[in-house]
Amino acid sequence: MTSLLDVLPDRPRRRARRAPWVLVLVVAAVVGLGGPVWLDARAAARYPVTAADVETGRTQLAALAVKGRAPRTGYEREEFGQAWADTDRNGCDTRNDVLARDLVDVRTKPGTRDCVVLRGTLHDVYTGTTIDFERGPHSSEVQVDHVVALADAWQKGAQQWPAERRREFANDPANLQAVQGRANQQKGAGDAATWLPPETGYRCVYALRQVAVKHAYGLWVTRAERDALAREIDRCAVVG
């Protein structure tokens, strides 16, 4: 099975076929989820991770510094550069790159070198719902989320970065996910201690992604955030 962290910079893994329930429940019991685990195990099986993914996540989380949240003083979206810049120089802005990556049945605007996404279907990992995206008055029904929010990053180390590193962070595909707009608004600048995806099965992958991004960029976590991330990683259902 391909590692979760191997696929983050490219295309998020689509929902896998449901694993045998006996395997899922045995794994859930072994990792000590406690309580009525079958619902969470059933949901998590749609977003499978490997034992190596979980071990890497735990190692990276243990390596993160634990500090208090710095003041938000001075934070503006512009501190992370132009919104949706073409940092990979492929001729398309980052938002359209992510929409093209995360949606299926994508149609693009003629004459834009397949850059401008006009419509497509999102199987939203945050809510487990399916959304028909169409560019226009209702475009905001699908938004591109920073998995580690920019304001959260600002308060946990990014305010000390040079401008180019903040620009890179804001456009890093590993930290971006097309999601339901309402869920993105509810999340705001929250970290794992204050917000987790309503789709419980995705929380393991979400926690692993947050840890991987924070580790890669040298950001820190609060104690409550570290505990929340550790809890979700401990609940991962390893399949396959």
N, C-alpha and C positions, 0 to 999 in steps of 0.2 A: 504494500500500500504506500502511495506517495505521501511524504511527510507534509503535514499542514503548513509548516514554515517554508517549505519549498515552493508552495503554490501561492503564498500571500502576495508577492509582487506582481503576479500575473492575473490569473482568474480565480476567484473564490470557487471552492469546490461546490458543484451542484449537489442537490440532495441525493444521497446514495440509496440503493435499494435497501429495504428494511432487513436488518440482520435477524437470524434466528433468535427467538425470544429466550430460549434456554441460555444461550451464550450471553446475551445482554444481561439477564438477571443474575447469572453467576458472577459476571464481572462486577456488576453493581454491588453484589453482596460482598465480594472480596475487597473492594475498595472502601467498604464501610459507610455507605450512604445513610443507613439507618432508616427507620420508619417505612412507610409504604413507598418503596422505591420504583415500582413498576411503571408508574406514569412518567416519572422523570427519565427512566432508562429508555422507555419507548420513544420519548421525544428526542433524547440525545442520540439515539441510534440513527436518526436522520442526518446527523452531522458527525460522522465518525472521526475519531482521532486515534493515533497509534500510541502505544506505550512510550515510544521514543518522544512523541510530541509532549506527552504529559511530563515525562522526566525532564525534558528541556525546559518546559515552562516552570517547573518547580525550581530548577537550578537558576534560571534567569531571575525569578522572583526573589530568591534568597540573596541574589547579588545586588538587588536594588537598594539604594540608601533609603532609610525611613526618617522622614523629617516632617515638620509641620508645614502647612500650606503658607507660602509667602503671600504678601499683599498683592491684590490685583492692580495696584497703582500703575498707571502707564499703559495698561493693556488696551490696544485697539486692533481690530482685524487687520489694518494696514501694516501693523508691525510684522506680519507674516508675508508681506509682499502683495502683489496684484492677485486678486482672487482668480483662481483657475488659470494660472499662467501655463504656457506651453514649455514646461521645463525639459521635456524629453526631445523637443525640437522635431516632432513628427508632423507638425503642421496643424494639430488639433489641440484645443485647450483641454486641461485636465478633466473638467466636468464631463465633457463629451467622451473623453477616453474612458472614464469610469462607467458612464451610462452604456457605452458600447460593450464594455467588458461584462457588466453585471446583468444586463437585460438579455432576453432571448427574443427571437423573431424581430430583430432590429431592422428598421428602415431609416435610411439617412437621406438628407436633402441633396438632390442632384446638384452637381457643380461645386460641391464642398469637399471633394476628394474623400467622400465617405466620413466626413468629420461631424457634421451636425446631425444629431439623432432626432428624428421626427417622431418616432413611435417605437414601441416595443412592449414587452411584458416583463414585469419584475416579480420574481418569487422571493418575497421579502423575508430575509433571515431574522429580522428583529421581531416581526409579528406573526410570521407563518402564513401571511395572507398573499394573495396574488393581485397585482395592480396592473391595469392597462395604462401605460404611459402614452400621452400624446402631447407634443410641444404646443403650447398655447396658454389660454387662460388658466388651465388646471395643471400646468407643469409642476407646481409646487407639491402635488400629491406624491411625487417621487423627488427626494432630495439626496444630496451626497453628504454623508456624515463623515466627520473626522473621528475615527474610532477613539483615539485619544484627543479630546477636544483641545482646540488651540488655547483657550483661556486656561484650561487645566494645565497644559504644558507650560504656559507662561508663568504660572504660580509654582511650578515644580522644576524650574531650571532654565526654561527657554528664554527668559528675559535677559539672561547673561550671554546668549548666543549672538554671533554676528548676524547681520541681516540675511545673508545668503543661506545660512544654515536654517533659519526660520522659514525662508521661502521654500527650501528643499523639503522641510518637514510638512508644510502645508499642502504640498503637491505629491507627496510620496504615496504611490498606489497601495502600499502595504498598510497605510493608515486611512484609507478611504473605502467607503462602502455605500452603494446606492441603496436607499431604504425608504420606508414609508415616511412621508413628510411629517405626519402627526407624531410618530414615535421620535423622530429626530428633534422636533420642537420640545417634546416632553423631556428628553435627555438633556438638552441645553449644554451646559459646560460641566455636567456631572461626571464624577468618576465612579468606579465600581462600588464604592461605599454608599452612593446616593442614587444610582440608577443602573438597572440591568435590563436587557431585552425582555419584553413580555413573553417571547417564545423561549420557554425554559430550556428546551433542548439545545438552543444555540449558545447558552450562557458559557459553557465550557470553552467553545471556540472563541467567543468574545473575550473571555478572560485571557486565553492564550495569546490572542492578537494584541491586547493591551499590554501585556507583559513583554512580548517580543518587541513592540515598538518602543516602549519605555526603556528597555534594556539597550536597544540599538542606539538610541539617542542620549542615553545617560541621564534620563529624567528620574526623579525620585517619587516615592509614594508616601502617603500618610499611613499611620498605623492602622486606622480603620479600613483604608483602601487595601492595604496589604492583606489584612485578615479576610476581606471580602473576596479578593482574587484567589487566595489560598483555598477558601471554602469552595469556590466554583471549580477550581482545578481538581480538588479532591472528589468532586461529584462527577467528573468526566466518565463517560461510559466508553471504555476502550473496546473497539469492535474489529474483528478480522484477524 
